[in-house]
Amino acid sequence: MYAVVKTGGKQYKVAVGEKLKVEQIPADIDSQIVLEEVLMVADGEQVVVGTPRVAGATVQATVVAHGRGEKVRIFKMRRRKHYQKHQGHRQNYTEIRIDAISK
């Protein structure tokens, strides 16, 4: 059984027991969260697709950790104009573990 959920503006295919890194969620470590924006639920051959969400479907998850991703380096340059700009960015994330999928 798996589901497609939307969180942080992105869509993720999740199954029970998986760990995944999503955009930062304001929740404490080891707390239970409920993802209510479920776009699709599949159980074997039975597939339920929402329009846009599946009514009554939820995904329960546990917050495992918070962290910061790898550094992305930004370098801008204009040739022959003596302009160079260095910048970096690290995106915050929340790692969650999927506990249950309910229809």
Buried (B, 14 or more C-beta within 10 A) or exposed (E): EBBBBBBEEEEBEBEBEEEBBBEBBEBEEEEEBEBBBBBBBBEEEEEBEBEEBBEEBBBBBBBBEBEEEEEEEEEEEEEEEEEEEEEEEEEEBBBBBBEEBEB
